[in-house]
């Protein structure tokens, strides 16, 4: 699931390819970003408040891939 925390939009029903998110101009050209890994069972819709297991500030797309690799995803 992708959650845009700045615009407060969640897209849980539609599958999103990670590459599509990373290629967005607002993502690709505007580092740093805060990324998080959270439990899926954190609620739905308006009650969605993720229980973050880990948060990281990333400076490059390479750091993002290292974050995913560290999570073993």
PAPA-276524 format. One record per residue (C-alpha): residue number from 1; x, y, z; residue in three letters. Coordinates in steps of 0.25 Angstrom, whole numbers, plus 5000, padded with zeros to 4 digits. Layout:
# residues N
[NUM,[X,Y,Z],"ALA"]
...
END
This chain:
# residues 73
[1,[5000,5000,5000],"UNK"]
[2,[5005,5014,4997],"UNK"]
[3,[5001,5025,5007],"UNK"]
[4,[5004,5040,5003],"UNK"]
[5,[5005,5046,5017],"UNK"]
[6,[5007,5060,5012],"UNK"]
[7,[4994,5060,5004],"UNK"]
[8,[4987,5050,5013],"UNK"]
[9,[4984,5040,5002],"UNK"]
[10,[4984,5025,5003],"UNK"]
[11,[4982,5016,4992],"UNK"]
[12,[4980,5002,4998],"UNK"]
[13,[4971,4996,4988],"UNK"]
[14,[4979,4999,4976],"UNK"]
[15,[4992,4991,4974],"UNK"]
[16,[5004,5001,4972],"UNK"]
[17,[5017,4998,4966],"UNK"]
[18,[5029,5003,4974],"UNK"]
[19,[5036,5008,4961],"UNK"]
[20,[5024,5017,4958],"UNK"]
[21,[5025,5023,4972],"UNK"]
[22,[5040,5025,4971],"UNK"]
[23,[5038,5031,4957],"UNK"]
[24,[5029,5042,4961],"UNK"]
[25,[5035,5056,4959],"UNK"]
[26,[5032,5060,4974],"UNK"]
[27,[5039,5047,4979],"UNK"]
[28,[5050,5046,4969],"UNK"]
[29,[5055,5060,4969],"UNK"]
[30,[5052,5065,4984],"UNK"]
[31,[5061,5057,4994],"UNK"]
[32,[5061,5055,5006],"UNK"]
[33,[5049,5047,5008],"UNK"]
[34,[5044,5040,5021],"UNK"]
[35,[5040,5025,5018],"UNK"]
[36,[5034,5015,5028],"UNK"]
[37,[5031,5001,5030],"UNK"]
[38,[5019,4998,5037],"UNK"]
[39,[5009,4987,5041],"UNK"]
[40,[4998,4985,5031],"UNK"]
[41,[4988,4983,5042],"UNK"]
[42,[4988,4997,5047],"UNK"]
[43,[4974,5001,5042],"UNK"]
[44,[4967,5005,5030],"UNK"]
[45,[4962,5018,5023],"UNK"]
[46,[4960,5030,5033],"UNK"]
[47,[4965,5021,5044],"UNK"]
[48,[4978,5018,5038],"UNK"]
[49,[4989,5021,5048],"UNK"]
[50,[5001,5012,5044],"UNK"]
[51,[5009,5006,5055],"UNK"]
[52,[5023,5008,5050],"UNK"]
[53,[5033,4997,5052],"UNK"]
[54,[5044,5006,5046],"UNK"]
[55,[5046,5020,5040],"UNK"]
[56,[5057,5025,5032],"UNK"]
[57,[5061,5038,5025],"UNK"]
[58,[5067,5035,5011],"UNK"]
[59,[5075,5044,5003],"UNK"]
[60,[5076,5036,4990],"UNK"]
[61,[5069,5025,4983],"UNK"]
[62,[5080,5016,4986],"UNK"]
[63,[5078,5018,5001],"UNK"]
[64,[5064,5014,4999],"UNK"]
[65,[5068,5001,4993],"UNK"]
[66,[5077,4999,5005],"UNK"]
[67,[5066,5001,5014],"UNK"]
[68,[5057,4991,5007],"UNK"]
[69,[5069,4981,5007],"UNK"]
[70,[5071,4983,5022],"UNK"]
[71,[5056,4979,5024],"UNK"]
[72,[5058,4967,5015],"UNK"]
[73,[5047,4971,5006],"UNK"]
END
